[in-house]
Amino acid sequence: MRKLIFIAIAAISFTSCSPKLVGTWNIDKYEVDNQKGQNFTTRNAGELVLKKNGTGEKNVEFNMFQNEFSDMQSFRWSMQGENIININSTDSNQKSDFDKTWIMVTNTKKKQVWKSTNGKNTVQILEMSKRN
């Protein structure tokens, strides 16, 4: 019985954090800082769609250092606490720079700023605004 109550509370906690994330988010700015002077910033890089059931779609395209990048995949997302989000593509054969744990620096209904690292010296920053 206690286990069932715990699961119910966890489910309520999860849904109370996620409604502001659900929707279509424009990637207004995507920045990569490798701490070695090779910084990259692009604007209007595409969109992320976060669905209420914990799934989503990436529709991302940009050019970095004269190379074209495209990331158009389905993914699963989950929250850890109030400011941690995990993104994992459903196609494990296709690598994605967005598949990782992100820290939500700004988490409002209309604006999101997420930061992550590759575990070395590179920091990635996503600045997003919600579509109406």
C-alpha positions in Angstrom: 0.0 0.0 0.0 2.8 2.4 0.8 4.5 1.6 -2.5 1.2 2.5 -4.3 0.9 5.8 -2.5 4.6 6.6 -3.3 4.0 5.9 -7.0 0.9 8.1 -7.0 2.8 11.0 -5.4 5.7 10.6 -7.8 3.3 10.6 -10.8 1.6 13.8 -9.5 5.0 15.4 -8.9 6.1 14.5 -12.5 3.0 16.0 -14.1 3.1 19.1 -11.9 6.6 19.9 -13.4 6.0 19.0 -17.0 2.9 21.0 -18.2 5.0 24.1 -18.8 7.3 22.1 -20.9 4.6 20.4 -23.1 4.3 22.1 -26.5 6.4 23.3 -29.4 9.6 25.2 -28.6 11.5 27.3 -31.2 15.2 26.9 -30.7 16.0 30.6 -30.8 19.7 30.2 -30.1 22.0 27.1 -29.9 25.5 27.8 -28.6 28.5 25.5 -28.3 31.5 26.6 -26.2 34.5 24.2 -26.2 36.6 26.4 -23.9 39.4 26.4 -26.6 38.2 29.4 -28.6 36.1 27.4 -31.1 32.8 28.8 -30.1 29.7 28.4 -32.2 26.3 30.2 -32.1 23.4 29.7 -34.4 19.9 31.3 -34.4 16.6 29.7 -35.4 18.0 26.2 -35.4 14.6 24.5 -35.5 12.2 23.2 -32.9 11.6 20.6 -30.2 8.1 19.3 -29.6 7.6 17.9 -26.1 4.4 15.8 -25.7 2.6 15.2 -22.4 3.2 11.4 -22.6 7.0 11.8 -22.4 7.7 11.6 -26.1 8.8 14.3 -28.5 10.1 15.2 -31.9 13.3 17.0 -32.9 13.3 19.1 -36.1 16.8 20.7 -35.9 18.9 22.0 -38.8 21.9 24.3 -38.7 25.4 24.9 -40.2 28.5 24.8 -38.0 31.9 25.6 -39.4 30.6 25.0 -43.0 29.1 21.6 -42.1 25.4 21.0 -42.3 23.8 19.2 -39.3 20.3 17.8 -39.3 18.6 16.1 -36.3 15.0 15.0 -37.1 14.2 12.2 -34.7 11.6 11.1 -32.2 12.8 11.0 -28.6 11.7 10.3 -25.0 12.0 12.9 -22.3 11.8 12.7 -18.5 12.3 15.0 -15.6 14.5 14.5 -12.6 13.5 17.0 -10.0 12.5 20.5 -11.0 15.3 21.5 -13.2 16.8 18.4 -14.8 15.5 17.0 -18.1 16.8 13.9 -20.0 16.5 13.6 -23.7 17.0 10.2 -25.4 16.3 9.5 -29.1 14.3 6.5 -30.0 16.6 5.5 -32.8 19.8 4.4 -31.1 21.6 4.0 -34.5 21.5 7.8 -35.1 23.7 9.9 -32.8 22.3 13.2 -31.6 24.0 16.1 -29.7 20.7 16.7 -27.9 20.6 13.3 -26.3 21.8 14.0 -22.8 20.9 15.4 -19.5 20.2 19.1 -19.5 20.0 21.6 -16.6 17.1 24.0 -17.0 18.6 27.4 -16.1 15.3 29.2 -17.0 12.1 27.2 -16.8 9.0 29.3 -17.5 5.9 28.7 -19.7 7.2 30.9 -22.5 11.0 30.7 -22.2 13.5 27.8 -21.6 17.3 28.0 -21.3 19.0 24.6 -21.0 22.7 23.9 -20.4 24.7 20.7 -20.7 28.2 19.4 -21.2 29.8 16.6 -23.0 31.7 15.6 -19.9 34.9 17.2 -21.2 35.2 21.0 -21.7 32.3 21.7 -24.1 29.2 23.4 -22.9 26.0 23.5 -24.9 23.3 26.1 -24.4 19.8 26.0 -25.8 17.6 29.1 -25.6 14.0 28.4 -26.6 10.7 30.2 -26.8 7.3 28.6 -26.9 5.1 28.8 -29.9 1.6 30.0 -29.5 
